[in-house]
């Protein structure tokens, strides 16, 4: 049996010796981890609240904010009335549209597909409501038109107004009748009515025609109408 080696000044007890195992409480470790996670989460919440802005609150009406869809066009040409009372964007002239301008607005004739006409113009409100103006325009142009439905929550230039869809059956050159759809949207501000009107052949929207989404417009040119309606601006309005 080998003789053990002794270190000077150290007495080795007889027999064997082993250190007791170190025991870590599992519950204590979990508490430490959860506490650290909670501290980090609270810090992130505080930082988020400091850098984020509260959502805008609107009292509608009269201040109805901005719709979530129908972003105004920015790249198309813009018409401004000679007196600066209003302005509106309109389609660029080319293979799809023929453009005609007048002092009170723009007329765009669709040259492809089903065709149709889009008008973006103004007229004095003369103390009339948007509904009165819309119905007057429809009756003057299409006396036999029948109201199909009222457009809910109609807005022109992000201003509450009135909208209506109507149908008529004018007689063509070959003595046949074709169903036409008329859309008129009007809003009044500063006693000036801004009007978006479209007319064209009625075409039932469905999976193979239109945007692919359910819609009661049933008018091809209406697919390109919304962004110009939103681009209307009265004098003093913020840039669209």
C-alpha positions as CSV (number, residue, x, y, z in Angstrom):
1,X,0.0,0.0,0.0
2,X,1.5,3.4,-1.1
3,X,2.2,6.0,1.5
4,X,0.0,9.1,1.1
5,X,1.6,12.4,0.3
6,X,1.1,15.1,3.0
7,X,1.2,18.8,2.6
8,X,3.1,20.6,5.3
9,X,0.9,22.2,7.8
10,X,-2.2,20.3,6.8
11,X,-3.5,17.5,8.8
12,X,-5.3,14.8,7.0
13,X,-8.1,13.2,9.0
14,X,-8.4,9.6,9.1
15,X,-10.8,7.9,6.8
16,X,-12.4,9.4,3.7
17,X,-14.2,12.7,3.2
18,X,-16.6,14.0,0.5
19,X,-18.2,17.4,0.2
20,X,-22.0,17.5,0.4
21,X,-23.8,18.0,-3.0
22,X,-25.0,21.5,-3.8
23,X,-28.7,21.5,-4.2
24,X,-30.4,24.3,-6.3
25,X,-34.1,24.8,-5.8
26,X,-36.0,24.4,-9.1
27,X,-38.7,26.7,-7.9
28,X,-36.2,29.4,-7.1
29,X,-34.7,29.2,-10.6
30,X,-38.1,29.5,-12.2
31,X,-38.9,32.5,-10.0
32,X,-35.7,34.2,-11.1
33,X,-36.4,33.6,-14.8
34,X,-40.0,34.7,-14.7
35,X,-39.0,37.9,-12.7
36,X,-36.4,38.7,-15.4
37,X,-38.9,38.2,-18.2
38,X,-41.5,40.4,-16.4
39,X,-39.0,43.2,-16.0
40,X,-38.1,43.1,-19.7
41,X,-41.8,43.0,-20.8
42,X,-42.7,46.0,-18.6
43,X,-39.7,47.9,-20.0
44,X,-40.8,47.2,-23.6
45,X,-44.4,48.3,-22.8
46,X,-43.2,51.6,-21.3
47,X,-40.9,52.3,-24.3
48,X,-43.7,51.5,-26.8
49,X,-46.1,53.9,-25.0
50,X,-43.5,56.6,-25.0
51,X,-42.7,56.4,-28.7
52,X,-46.2,55.6,-30.1
53,X,-48.9,58.3,-30.8
54,X,-52.5,57.8,-29.7
55,X,-55.0,57.1,-32.5
56,X,-56.9,60.1,-33.8
57,X,-60.4,60.4,-32.5
58,X,-63.1,61.9,-34.6
59,X,-66.6,63.2,-33.9
60,X,-68.5,62.0,-37.0
61,X,-70.2,64.0,-38.3
62,X,-68.9,66.6,-39.0
63,X,-65.3,65.4,-38.7
64,X,-65.3,61.9,-40.1
65,X,-61.6,61.4,-40.6
66,X,-60.2,59.7,-43.6
67,X,-61.6,56.4,-45.1
68,X,-59.3,53.4,-44.8
69,X,-59.6,52.7,-48.5
70,X,-59.7,54.8,-51.7
71,X,-56.4,56.6,-51.4
72,X,-56.4,59.8,-53.5
73,X,-54.4,59.7,-56.8
74,X,-51.2,61.7,-56.8
75,X,-49.7,61.0,-60.3
76,X,-52.6,62.0,-62.5
77,X,-53.1,65.5,-63.8
78,X,-55.1,67.9,-61.7
79,X,-57.8,70.3,-62.7
80,X,-58.2,73.6,-60.8
81,X,-61.2,75.9,-61.3
82,X,-60.3,79.3,-62.8
83,X,-61.4,81.0,-59.5
84,X,-59.6,78.4,-57.4
85,X,-62.9,77.3,-55.7
86,X,-62.0,73.6,-56.1
87,X,-59.7,71.2,-57.7
88,X,-59.8,67.5,-58.7
89,X,-57.5,64.9,-60.2
90,X,-58.6,63.2,-63.4
91,X,-57.5,60.4,-65.7
92,X,-54.5,61.0,-68.0
93,X,-55.5,61.3,-71.6
94,X,-54.4,58.4,-73.7
95,X,-55.6,55.1,-75.2
96,X,-58.1,54.6,-72.5
97,X,-59.7,58.1,-72.0
98,X,-60.6,61.1,-74.1
99,X,-60.5,64.2,-71.8
100,X,-62.6,67.4,-72.2
101,X,-62.3,70.3,-69.8
102,X,-64.7,73.1,-69.1
103,X,-64.5,76.0,-66.6
104,X,-66.5,74.0,-64.1
105,X,-64.8,70.6,-64.4
106,X,-63.6,67.6,-66.5
107,X,-65.3,65.0,-68.6
108,X,-63.5,61.7,-69.3
109,X,-64.9,59.3,-71.9
110,X,-63.8,55.7,-71.6
111,X,-62.7,54.4,-75.0
112,X,-62.1,50.7,-74.0
113,X,-64.2,47.9,-72.7
114,X,-67.8,48.8,-72.1
115,X,-67.2,52.5,-72.5
116,X,-68.9,55.1,-70.4
117,X,-68.5,58.7,-69.2
118,X,-67.1,60.1,-66.0
119,X,-67.8,63.7,-65.0
120,X,-66.0,65.6,-62.2
121,X,-67.4,69.1,-61.8
122,X,-68.9,71.8,-59.6
123,X,-72.1,73.8,-59.5
124,X,-73.6,76.4,-57.1
125,X,-75.5,74.6,-54.3
126,X,-77.9,77.5,-54.0
127,X,-79.0,76.3,-50.6
128,X,-79.9,72.9,-51.9
129,X,-78.9,69.7,-50.1
130,X,-76.6,67.1,-51.8
131,X,-79.6,64.8,-52.3
132,X,-81.7,67.5,-54.0
133,X,-78.8,68.3,-56.3
134,X,-78.2,64.6,-57.2
135,X,-81.8,63.9,-58.0
136,X,-82.1,67.1,-60.0
137,X,-79.1,66.1,-62.1
138,X,-80.4,62.6,-62.8
139,X,-83.9,63.8,-63.7
140,X,-82.6,66.5,-66.0
141,X,-80.3,64.1,-67.9
142,X,-82.3,60.9,-67.7
143,X,-86.0,61.8,-67.0
144,X,-87.1,58.1,-67.0
145,X,-84.4,56.8,-64.7
146,X,-85.4,54.7,-61.7
147,X,-83.5,54.7,-58.5
148,X,-81.7,51.4,-57.9
149,X,-80.3,52.2,-54.4
150,X,-78.8,55.0,-52.3
151,X,-75.1,54.8,-51.8
152,X,-74.5,54.4,-48.0
153,X,-72.1,56.8,-46.3
154,X,-71.3,58.6,-49.6
155,X,-68.4,61.0,-49.4
156,X,-66.9,63.4,-52.0
157,X,-63.4,64.8,-51.2
158,X,-63.7,63.1,-47.8
159,X,-66.7,65.3,-47.0
160,X,-70.1,63.6,-46.2
161,X,-72.6,63.9,-49.0
162,X,-75.2,61.9,-50.9
163,X,-74.9,59.2,-53.5
164,X,-77.4,57.4,-55.7
165,X,-77.4,54.7,-58.4
166,X,-80.2,54.7,-61.0
167,X,-81.1,52.7,-64.1
168,X,-82.5,53.8,-67.4
169,X,-83.3,52.2,-70.7
170,X,-82.5,54.6,-73.6
171,X,-83.4,53.5,-77.1
172,X,-80.4,53.0,-79.4
173,X,-79.9,53.7,-83.1
174,X,-81.2,50.2,-84.0
175,X,-84.4,50.8,-82.0
176,X,-83.3,48.4,-79.3
177,X,-83.2,49.3,-75.6
178,X,-80.0,49.0,-73.5
179,X,-80.0,49.1,-69.7
180,X,-77.7,51.9,-68.5
181,X,-76.4,52.5,-65.0
182,X,-76.0,56.0,-63.6
183,X,-74.0,56.8,-60.5
184,X,-74.1,60.3,-58.9
185,X,-72.3,61.5,-55.7
186,X,-72.6,65.0,-54.4
187,X,-71.2,66.9,-51.4
188,X,-71.7,70.6,-50.5
189,X,-69.3,72.9,-48.7
190,X,-69.1,76.7,-48.7
191,X,-72.3,76.6,-50.8
192,X,-70.4,74.9,-53.6
193,X,-71.5,71.4,-54.7
194,X,-68.8,69.0,-56.0
195,X,-70.2,66.3,-58.2
196,X,-68.9,63.0,-59.4
197,X,-71.2,61.3,-62.0
198,X,-70.7,58.3,-64.2
199,X,-72.9,56.6,-66.8
200,X,-72.4,53.5,-68.9
201,X,-73.8,50.1,-69.9
202,X,-75.1,48.0,-67.0
203,X,-72.9,45.0,-66.4
204,X,-73.5,42.6,-63.5
205,X,-70.4,42.3,-61.4
206,X,-69.3,38.8,-60.6
207,X,-66.3,36.5,-60.4
208,X,-65.4,37.1,-64.1
209,X,-66.1,40.8,-64.2
210,X,-65.3,43.7,-62.0
211,X,-63.0,43.7,-59.1
212,X,-63.8,40.2,-58.1
213,X,-65.4,41.5,-54.9
214,X,-69.2,41.8,-54.2
215,X,-70.3,45.2,-55.5
216,X,-73.6,46.9,-56.5
217,X,-71.9,49.3,-58.9
218,X,-72.4,47.1,-62.0
219,X,-70.7,49.7,-64.1
220,X,-67.2,49.2,-65.6
221,X,-66.1,52.8,-65.3
222,X,-67.0,52.8,-61.6
223,X,-63.9,50.7,-61.1
224,X,-61.8,53.8,-61.8
225,X,-64.1,56.3,-60.2
226,X,-63.4,56.1,-56.5
227,X,-59.9,57.5,-56.4
228,X,-61.0,60.6,-58.4
229,X,-64.0,61.2,-56.1
230,X,-61.6,61.2,-53.1
231,X,-59.2,63.7,-54.8
232,X,-61.8,66.5,-54.8
233,X,-60.8,69.5,-52.7
234,X,-62.5,72.8,-51.9
235,X,-60.5,76.0,-51.5
236,X,-58.6,75.8,-48.3
237,X,-58.6,72.0,-48.0
238,X,-55.3,70.2,-47.3
239,X,-53.5,68.9,-50.4
240,X,-55.0,65.7,-51.7
